[in-house]
Amino acid sequence: MVMARYVRLPCVALVLILFITPPLWLLFSALKPATEIFAWPPSLWPHQPTLENFVRAWSQDNFARFFMNSTFVSTISAALSVVTAVMAGYALSKFRFPGETFFFLLIMSALMIPLQIILIPIFLVLRDLHLLNSLWGVILAPAATPTGVFIMRQYIRGIPDSLLEAARMDGTSEWRILWRIIVPLSIPAIATLTAFTFVDRWNDYLWSFLIINDRSQWTVQLALASNVGQWDINWPRLLSMSVLSVVPTGLLFVSLQRFFMSGLLAGATKE
Amino acid sequence: MTATLPSATDIPPASVSSPAGWIARVRQGGFAYLLLLPTVGMLTIFTLYPLLQGLFMAFYKRGVVVAERVPSSWPKFVGLDNFATLARDPEFLATLLKTIGFVVVAVPLLTVTSLALALLLKPVFRSVGFVRAVVFFPKMVSLLIIGIIWKWMFGYNSGVVNYALSLIDIAPVPWIEHDVMAQIAVVVVWVWANAGFYMMILIAGLGAIPDDLYEAAAIDAATPWRAFVRITLPLLKPTLALVVLLSSVEAFKVYELVVSLTAGGPGRSTVYLIQLIYETAFTKPNQAGVAAAQSLVLFVMLLVLSVAQLRFQKGRA
């Protein structure tokens, strides 16, 4: 559709302001010294920018520990998720065996069962497995993802069968075919899926909230929820903790932006 | 989706009829079963089994944790009592209505916003990539943090939103201190947080509409509005339906945003279903069965949406 330039330009400017102001406001507020943060009238740009809030949040409130917990959970969970998705995706795209449709439907049916509706029974399962209050519970419970399996299955389908046949003729073992042929050829899909799963796990609140109780096992999201839930909110601390929590996913997005926005589309629209 | 899948029926009849052939096929598929084991195992333990247990639980009166020394927590079969309790529970009914209301208001608003953004940012112009990335960025941030950012900006006395309003002589608005305003604030922030994601889906949908249709419309001297109503909307219908269905499921599950933005308040005005289920299960004694029944009601609503989506996508394929 054609839209006149003089109409579009102000609209784009307005959109930009509406969407860029909140994150910038968060960042600049966190950079202000305690005396300036509540100043009225407020100014966007900090007059005396300081890292004091960040240093204090990082060192005083055990935030470094929560940050490490989140890094641990997100990294291991993303890796586990992708490895299992590649395996299942390979099985469902390149093998024909009795029960193929059954397993595919079984995995896909899990798409319709969000965590939110099985809170109590999953709590009981994790308790019986002694995974409550453990970061391993947060890692294992959501590790198998139907979406991941579906994306890998779609991608691996595009790898020519002749390559696999040739390798089998040469007597290559099935495991070697998986790691030496399927995995290297699926790097784009694997990279996309890893990045997404990492972001997803990093931003997760509900799983950790359900599983973790002990303060030493908190993830950053749990720490943030606890701080915002206080009656008298310590805003300088809360805002700087929020900024720190956005750094990993923000950096990932800045460096892989194009790829994030297109890969996500492929996953979402095909699903 | 499933139509293109090679299924067991594709196997030549000869191998199906003889048991030996079937065993051979199972053996041949041995490696595939091994590959599927981790995924199927974890999904069974952490999703499918809990779902079944949840279904049973809805027909029992029990505590979340059944303690041997606490007889009142022991599971007792009560039939449909939990559902009868829900049908008479004013808080559940009010929360259910409020959640449906949230979906009914937020989803259309999100769809229209995403469509407007997509139409605005679909054409390629200088730095369009940057603008799209900025609009998409909230999707990379947890809803909990989105709630924190907006709670900070919505402050009554020191928030930047009320400051901006004061510049154009509008009195301070009690964004999160007033019950109806708080509900509006949750809708606005939810739409703000999700619009970029659905915008990208709609941009892809717009990209699939052939350009020559618009060229033909231009030759016929059709107004841009007419071209939009006659070409864009009808051809975008499948993508729009996808956006509505996907976002409805998300809207029903609204919770994390509320945790930080309003904490369910003021009063109980922004408590939605997920929070109620959690509170019923974990803060009220021996109400796990009632909470499971509440979950089941939500599950049925989500299932209807999922089935609608599947049918719809099958129809499109």
Interface residues (C-beta under 8 A of the other chain):
Chain A: M1 V2 M3 R8 C11 V12 V15 L16 L18 F19 I20 P22 P23 W25 L26 S29 F38 W40 P41 P42 V83 T84 A85 M87 A88 Y90 A91 L92 F95 R96 F97 P98 G99 E100 T101 F103 F104 L105 L106 I107 S109 A110 L111 M112 I113 P114 Q116 I117 I118 L119 I120 P121 I122 F123 L124 V125 R127 L129 L140 A141 P142 A143 A144 P146 V149 E174 L178 V199 W202 N203 D204 Y205 L206 Q221 L224 A225 V228 G229 W235 L238 L239 S242 S245 V246 T249 G250 L252 F253 Q257 R258 F260 M261 L264 L265 A268 T269
Chain B: T2 L5 P6 S7 A8 D10 I11 W22 R25 V26 Q28 G29 F31 A32 Y33 L35 L36 P38 T39 V40 G41 M42 L43 I45 F46 T47 L48 Y49 P50 L51 Q53 G54 M57 V64 V65 L117 L119 L120 L121 P123 F125 G129 V131 R132 A133 V134 V135 F136 F137 P138 M140 V141 S142 L143 L144 I145 G147 I148 I149 W150 K151 W152 M153 S158 V160 Y163 W192 G196 F197 M200 I201 A204 Y214 A218 P224 A227 F228 T232 T239 L242 L246 V249 K253 Y255 E256 V259 S260 A263 I274 I277 Y278 A281 A288 A291 A292 S295 L296 L298 F299 L302 L303 S306
